[in-house]
């Protein structure tokens, strides 16, 4: 697990810069004019689920969905059909 965490470490400074104070950038998201699907695993920590919900609420065409029996590491066989439905809907 640590090797994988070390591999993404260089992106953390970028992630921090983009997220400013760590809050969902609602003002910026209000300017997104394409449909957005914000997903969270239903078993993910509450703060992750609430962040995804806040993104969906801020985007004019945002949709939030919690994926049952999933945590932050969503299984591809669960994610695939949800994305297909969103992209073809």
Secondary structure as GFF3:
##gff-version 3
##sequence-region A 1 89
A	DSSP	alpha_helix	2	8	.	.	.	ID=ss1
A	DSSP	three_ten_helix	9	11	.	.	.	ID=ss2
A	DSSP	alpha_helix	12	18	.	.	.	ID=ss3
A	DSSP	alpha_helix	26	29	.	.	.	ID=ss4
A	DSSP	beta_strand	36	41	.	.	.	ID=ss5
A	DSSP	alpha_helix	46	58	.	.	.	ID=ss6
A	DSSP	beta_strand	62	67	.	.	.	ID=ss7
A	DSSP	alpha_helix	76	88	.	.	.	ID=ss8
###
